[in-house]
Amino acid sequence: MIAAATGARLFKIDQEIPYAADYDTCIAQTKKDLQAKARPKLASMPEGLKEYDEFYLGFPNYWEDMPMAVYTFLENFHWNGKVIHPFCTHEGSGLSGTVQKIEKACKRASVTKGLAIQGGSVDSAKAEIEKWL
Ligand SMILES: Cc1cc2nc3c(=O)[nH]c(=O)nc-3n(C[C@H](O)[C@H](O)[C@H](O)COP(=O)(O)O)c2cc1C
């Protein structure tokens, strides 16, 4: 929806080795990675961000944080002068402290007020998303 409204190019942050589809296994894997501050290798990484000034950074809230793969992505680049608009889906925790975490990981970037949408309400969130944009 955001890409359609803004014309932004899409890049999906995918881990080279995805978490398990089985819920309990996924819970254990993600918790372990969170505690270890893991930086899972990504399936692919953009070569550089030079041609872009503005980013919409989306992620699901995991453990009141971002999935560790998002840190792998953010820490791979210099963010001086870039603008980042964070948005997440969640099941009650909203953005948690992720805006501050993005500011810390992306030195000298300008991080705007984020948007949190409950996962199950995404399909009916178009108006809210457009207002945020
Ligand atoms: C490992 C894991 C940890 C999660 N931790 C949280 C959490 O701390 N707070 C929260 O609101 N939602 C949490 N969620 C729910 C996800 O944010 C939610 O599933 C995701 O945003 C997608 O929404 P959907 O499953 O309704 O499509 C967690 C989900 C998973 C799989």
The ligand as an SDF file (V2000), in Angstrom:
LIG
                    3D

 31 33  0  0  0  0  0  0  0  0999 V2000
    8.5220  -14.3580   17.2800 C   0  0  0  0  0  0  0  0  0  0  0  0
    7.4170  -13.3740   17.3820 C   0  0  0  0  0  0  0  0  0  0  0  0
    7.4410  -12.4170   18.3890 C   0  0  0  0  0  0  0  0  0  0  0  0
    6.4230  -11.4680   18.4860 C   0  0  0  0  0  0  0  0  0  0  0  0
    6.4820  -10.5250   19.4700 N   0  0  0  0  0  0  0  0  0  0  0  0
    5.5120   -9.5760   19.5380 C   0  0  0  0  0  0  0  0  0  0  0  0
    5.5380   -8.5620   20.5480 C   0  0  0  0  0  0  0  0  0  0  0  0
    6.4360   -8.5130   21.4120 O   0  0  0  0  0  0  0  0  0  0  0  0
    4.5480   -7.6340   20.5440 N   0  0  0  0  0  0  0  0  0  0  0  0
    3.5220   -7.6460   19.6320 C   0  0  0  0  0  0  0  0  0  0  0  0
    2.6760   -6.7750   19.6830 O   0  0  0  0  0  0  0  0  0  0  0  0
    3.4710   -8.6080   18.6560 N   0  0  0  0  0  0  0  0  0  0  0  0
    4.4290   -9.5560   18.5890 C   0  0  0  0  0  0  0  0  0  0  0  0
    4.3660  -10.5370   17.6170 N   0  0  0  0  0  0  0  0  0  0  0  0
    3.2730  -10.5030   16.6530 C   0  0  0  0  0  0  0  0  0  0  0  0
    3.7610   -9.9590   15.3120 C   0  0  0  0  0  0  0  0  0  0  0  0
    4.1260   -8.6060   15.4340 O   0  0  0  0  0  0  0  0  0  0  0  0
    2.6710  -10.1560   14.2490 C   0  0  0  0  0  0  0  0  0  0  0  0
    2.4990  -11.5180   14.0610 O   0  0  0  0  0  0  0  0  0  0  0  0
    3.1110   -9.4980   12.9610 C   0  0  0  0  0  0  0  0  0  0  0  0
    3.1180   -8.1090   13.1210 O   0  0  0  0  0  0  0  0  0  0  0  0
    2.2400   -9.8460   11.7620 C   0  0  0  0  0  0  0  0  0  0  0  0
    0.9000   -9.7580   12.0690 O   0  0  0  0  0  0  0  0  0  0  0  0
   -0.0540  -10.9640   11.6250 P   0  0  0  0  0  0  0  0  0  0  0  0
    0.5560  -12.1870   12.2320 O   0  0  0  0  0  0  0  0  0  0  0  0
   -1.3980  -10.6240   12.1870 O   0  0  0  0  0  0  0  0  0  0  0  0
   -0.0080  -10.9630   10.1340 O   0  0  0  0  0  0  0  0  0  0  0  0
    5.3550  -11.4890   17.5550 C   0  0  0  0  0  0  0  0  0  0  0  0
    5.3370  -12.4670   16.5540 C   0  0  0  0  0  0  0  0  0  0  0  0
    6.3330  -13.4090   16.4750 C   0  0  0  0  0  0  0  0  0  0  0  0
    6.2700  -14.4640   15.3980 C   0  0  0  0  0  0  0  0  0  0  0  0
  1  2  1  0
  2  3  1  0
  2 30  2  0
  3  4  2  0
  4  5  1  0
  4 28  1  0
  5  6  2  0
  6  7  1  0
  6 13  1  0
  7  8  2  0
  7  9  1  0
  9 10  1  0
 10 11  2  0
 10 12  1  0
 12 13  2  0
 13 14  1  0
 14 15  1  0
 14 28  1  0
 15 16  1  0
 16 17  1  0
 16 18  1  0
 18 19  1  0
 18 20  1  0
 20 21  1  0
 20 22  1  0
 22 23  1  0
 23 24  1  0
 24 25  2  0
 24 26  1  0
 24 27  1  0
 28 29  2  0
 29 30  1  0
 30 31  1  0
M  END
$$$$
